[in-house]
Amino acid sequence: MTTQLPPLTGRRAKDNDKDNRWAGRSHRHSFGLLKDLERPGDVFRDIGPNWFASVMGTGIVAIAADTLPFRVAGLHVFAVVVWVMAAAWLVVLSAAWAVHWTKHTDRARAHANNPVMAQFWGATAIAPLTVGAGTLLVGRDLTGAAAAVDIDWALWLLGTALGLVTTCWIPYLMMTRHEIAADGAFGGWLMPIVPPMVSAATGALLVPYAAAGQARLTLLVGCYAMFGMSLFISVIVITLLWGRLVTFKTLPAVMVPTSWIVLGPLGQSVTATGNLANVGGLAMHAPYSTGMDVLALLYGVPTWGFAMVWLVIAASITVRAIRKGMPFGLTWWSFTFPVGTCVTGTIGLAARTGSDLLRYGSAALFLLLLAAWLIVAVRTVRGGARGGLFLPAAPQPASTPLPQAA
């Protein structure tokens, strides 16, 4: 498996020659911001779609904090502050990515040709979906209810459109262009196909604000369809990842955090069925609305159980990797959003069942999420301030190639 971008050609080669000339001048600073870069403008040179995972991970903390089934002094204020951070970071990162596409267009296009980086195009869809849902649930105190609904509609439509594209586009590239080794499966394969599940979960929040009648019914049915799109592909990918881990053992150290991404479609699907059941009666009559309630429970609890098993496995693999010196990278944001979906899914199940086990379980999972977010956010700020996180990822050892047909 490799994380480097494909060789540069054409204009990219010219940019590289220019970079080499700068490298020979040794313009690195021994102190101050961005000291790991040759010049400040290099911040925009290699910004990949994986950066948007930091928006996802921050936004889900705000949503989880504000929906916990406990009243804790200051928790709502904390949620609002974190939502503001996520929203502001989405704006800043989007602007930086626009500069990246403008000044380094060929490098930006090359991300899709990289079998690892291409997967994180899914983050560009999930980021606006997360911030949009946070606006409706958390940010409405600042924006006002009407503006919160409008903002969420805009971000939901944007994220959903991007997510439907990545769900088809990236698997197509994997099937036709990407060279993938026999042990090439990793948790990132879920990233481009999870956005429709997030759209289903967050779209349910907008059902009450859709016009009654066909518009509301279309939104509800569309959300269930997107739930199915993501669910069945996720089952395939999780099976492939399980087989890869059993056959070839653990992932390269820098990729180990991506094993946590499996929790994303699991927790988000539990959240989606719960949210959709809560609003199903607004668009469909009995017995279908009742069936949605039944599905939310009978699908949600078994899926939650498997998610907890995977959490233990992923945590054990991670501890093993940390003991061996797992390096920090943007893949560490995989510790945040997937756990956050388990928090929201557990909160929904607790409300539906009245189970104290699930209520306190949601609190325990939130504490895990909060600890992970604080650690990863601090290290990201530190690495970003030095400039090291803006450098292209170092190549990983190549995996054994697939046997070629004679």
N, C-alpha and C positions, 0 to 999 in steps of 0.2 A: 504494500500500500504506500502511496506517496501523497504528500500534501503540497508539493511545489507546483507552481503554475507551469504550463507548457512553455517551450522555448519561444523567445520573442522573435518576431520577424517584422519586416517592413518598418513602419514608423516606430514600432516597439523597439527594434534594434537600434534605431537612432537615439531613442530615449535612453537606452542602455549605455550607448557609447558616451552620451553626455554625462550619465551617472558615473561611469568609470573615470571620466576626467575629473569630476568633482571628488571622487574617492581619492585620487592621487594627491589632492591638495590638503588632505587631512584637516578638514574644517570642523571636526567634531570638538565639542566643548567639553571641558573637564568638569563643568558645573552648570547648574541652571536647567530650565525646561528643555525637553526634547534633545538632550545631550547625546542620545544614542543615534540621532539622525545626522546626516551630512548637512542638511539645511532644513529649516522649518517647513518649507513647501513640500517636503517628502511625506508629510502627514497624509496628504491626499493620494499618494502614489499607489498604495496597495490596500486601500480600504475595501474589504470584501463584504459580501452580504452577511457573513457570520457576525459582524459587529451588531446587527440588529437583534441578536439574541440577548444583548444587554438591556435593550428596551423591554423585551418580553419578560425577562427575569425581574426587572424592577417593577413593571406594571402589575405583575401577578401578586407581588408582595402587598401592594396597596389594596387590591381586590380581596385577597384572603384576609387581611387585617380587618377590613370593614365588614366582612360577612361572618366573622367568627360568632358562634352562639354563646358568647360571654360578654358581659359588660365590664370593660377595663378602662379605668380613667386614662384619658390621653390617647387611647388607641385610635379613635376616629381622626384626631388631629394628626397623628403619625401617618395614618393612611392617606390623608389629604396631601401632606408634605411629600410623601413618596410618589403619589400620583403626579404631582406637579413636576417632580424630578423626571419621571418617566416621559411625560408629555414634552417637557423642555428638551430632553435628550433626543427624543424622536425628531423634533424640529431641527436641532443642531446636526444630528447624524444624517438626516435627509439632505440638508444643505451641503454637508461635507461630501456625501456620496454624489451629489449633483456635480460638484467640482471635480471629483474623481472621474466621472463619466465624461466631463467636458475636456479636461486636460490630459487624461490617460485613457482615452476611449478604447484602444486596442487591449489594454490590460484589463479593463472592465469587462469587455466581451469575453476575454479569455477565461474568466471565472467559470463560465458555463461549460468549458471544455475540460476543466479539472474534475475528475471523478469524485474528489472529496469536497472541494469548495462549492461545486454546483449544488450539492444537497442543501446548502444553507440559504439558497434562494427562498426557501420556505420561511425563513425568519423575516424576510422583508414583507411577507403577507401577515404573519402572526403579530408583528409589532403594532401596526395600526389597529388591528382587531382588539388587542389587549388594552391599548390606550383608550380606544373608543368605549369599550365596556367599562373601564375605570372612570371615564368621564360621566357616564350615566349613573354609576353606582356610588362613586366617591366625589367626583369633581363638581357635581351639580350645586353644591353649596357655594362654589366660587363663580360658576358660569351662569347659574340660574337654570331652572328645569327645562325651559323651552330650548335654550341654547345647547344644553347637554344632550338633549334628544337629537337635535340637528347635527351636532358634531359626531355623535355616535353613528347616525345614519351614514354620514359622509365617509367616516373611517371604516365602517363595516362594509360598505359597498366597495371601497378601494381594496381592503384586505381580502374580501371574498373573491373579487375579480382576479387579483394576483394569485390567490391560493388555488383557484380552479386552473389557472395557467400552469403553475408549478406542478400540480398533481398529474397533469398529462405530459408536460414538456420534459421534466427531468427524468422520469422513468423512460420516456422515449429516447432521450440521449443515452441513458444507460444501456438500453437494448440495441442501439444502432451505432454509437460512436465511442463511448467510453471503453477503455481497456481495463477490465476488472479481473483481478487474480482470483484464484479459487478461495483464498482466505480474505477476500476484499470486503466482505460484509461488515458494517459497523452501525452503531446506533443512528448515525447521521442519515442513513437511508430513509428514516422516518420523517425527517424534517420537511421535505417537499410535499408529503402526502397528508400531513397532520392539519394544515390550514383549514380544509373544509370541516373538520371536526370542531375546530375553534369557532368557525363561522356558525356552525349549528348551535353550539353552546351560547355564544354571544348574540346570535340572531334571535334566539328565544326571548331575550330581554326586550327586543324591539317589537315583538308580536302585539302587545297591547297598544302600541303607538301606530300600527298600520291601520289603514282604513278598514272598517268592518266589511265583511263579505269576501269577495274573491281575492282582494289584495292580501288580507290577513291569512286566508287559507293557503294562498300561494306561498307566502313566506314560511308558514308552518311546514307545509309539504316539502318545500325546498330545503329547509333545515334538516328534515329527516332524511332526504335524499343525500345531502352532503355528509350526514352522519354515516350512512351506509358506504359511500365512496371511500371515506377514510378508514372505516372500521375493517373492511375486508382486505384492503391493501396492507393495512397495519398487521393483520393476522399473518399474512404471507411474509412480510419483512421480519416480524418478530421470530417466526419459525426459522427463517434463514439465519438470523443472528444467533439464535440458540444453537443451531447446527454448526455454525462457524466456531462458536466458543467451545462446544464439546469436541469438535474435531481438531481445531488448530490451537485451542487454549486461548489464554487471555489476549486482549488487544495490545498494540503498541502503547507505551505509557501515555503519550500525549492524547491518545484516542480513548483511553479508559473512561473519562467522564461521559463520553457519548453513550455509554451503556445505560445511563440514567434516562436518556430520551425515551426509552420504552415506557416509562411511567407516564409520558405525555399523552399518547392516545388512550391509555387505560384510564387515567384520572379524568381526562377531558371528556371521554365518552360517558363516564358516570355522571359528570356534571351536565352534559348535553341532554341525556335522557331525563334527568331530574328537572332541568329548566324547561324543557319542552312539555313535560307532563304538567308542570305548574300553569302553563298557559294554553294547553290543548283544548280545554273547555271553551275558550274564547272563539275558536274557529271550527270545532267539530263537536257533534252531539254524542251522547251515549249510544252504543257501548264503546265507541272508539276512544272517547276521552278517558273512560275508565281503563281501557286497555293500555293507554299511555302511562297511567299511574302504575299499573301492574308491571309493565316493562321496566319502568324506572327502578322498581324495587328488585324484581327477579333477575334483571340484567345487572343492575348496579352492585348488589352485594357480592355475587360471585366474581365479578370483574375486580372489585375492590380487594377481594381476597387474593387474587392472582397478583395484583399490583403490590400488595404487601410482601408476597413471596419474592417478587422481582426486586423490591427495595432492599431486602436482606441480601440477595445475591449481588446486586450492584454495589452495595455498601462494602461487602466483603472483598470483592474484586478491587475496589478503590483503596481500601485500607492496605491491601497487599501491594498495590502499585505505589502508594505513598511511602511505604517502608523501603521500597526499592528506588525512591527518588523521583516520583512523578513530577515533571516540570509544569510550571504554570503556563496557561495559555487561554485563549478565548473559549476553548472547549469547556473550561470550568463553569461557564454559564449554564451548562447542561445540568448542573446541580440545583438550579433554581426553578425555572418555569415548570419542568415536569413534576417536581415535588409540589409546586403550587397548585397544579391541577388536581393532585391527590387531596390537597387541603380542601379545595372547593367541592370536589366530589364527595368527600367525607362529610362536609357540612350539610350538603344536600341530603345525604342518606340519613344523617342524624335527625334532621328536621322531619323527614318522611316517616321514620320509624320511632322516634322518641327515645332512641337508644343512648344511654349514658356512655357506653363503651365507645360509640362513634363520636359523641360530643367531645369527650376527653381525648379521643384519638385525633380529632381534628386539631385540638390545641397542641398536642405533641408534635404532629406533623408541621404545624405552623412554626413552632420553635425551631425545628430542623431547617425549615425554609429560611427563617430569619437569620439563623447562624450562617447558613451557606451564603445567603445574599450579602451579609456584612463582610464576610471573608473575601468573597469574589469581587465585590464592588471596590473594597479598599485596595486589593491587589491590582485591579484593573486601572484604577485611578493612578496608582503608583507607577505601573508599567506604562500607562499612557503618558504620564507627565515626563518620564524619561525618554519616551519615544520608541522604546523597544517593541511595544505591541503593534506599532505601525509598520514594522519591517516585515517582509515576506517570510512566511513560515519556513523553517529549515526542512529539507527533504527527510523523509522517513525511509528506513531500509526497504528496498523493493521486496514485494512478496513473490512467492512462487507463481509463475504465470500458469494460466490454464493450458492444458495440453492441446495442441493444434491437430486438427484432423488431417490425415494423410492425403 
